[in-house]
Amino acid sequence: MPAPVTASIGSWFLATETLDARGLKCPLPVLKMEKRLEGLPPGAVLAVLATDPIARIDIPLYCRQHGHPCVFELQGDAMQFTITKG
């Protein structure tokens, strides 16, 4: 699992949280991501790791619909979605 990364926003420090959804099938990666995002403040960053091919469509779609910027990249055999809560 990647080490947490911290970012400074003024006097606040936000750590990048990681959600490991590798091996989970649709709709679980999106449902777990949604629940984790609910507990984060705006501007927080969540990295989601997934292997389900449908996540490539579902996670960016969810993020667009809810105003969360999302960056996609491949990490070995997994996909990583870096989401900033809007």
C-alpha positions, 0 to 999 in steps of 0.5 A: 500500500502506498505511504500517505502523502500530506499536503499543506493548505494554509495551516491545515494538513490533509493526508491522502487516504487510500482505499484498496478496492482491488479484487472487488467487483461492481458496484462495491468499489464505487459504493466504498469510495462514496462512503469514504468520501462522505467522511472527508472534508472538501479538498481532501484527497482519496486514492482508490485502487481497483482492478475491476474493469468497470471501475474505469467507467464508474468511478470517473462518472461518479466523480463528474456527477458529484463535482470531484476532480478525478485523475486516472493512472495505471499502477501495475495491474491496478488502476489508481483514481486520485480524487479530490473531494469537491 
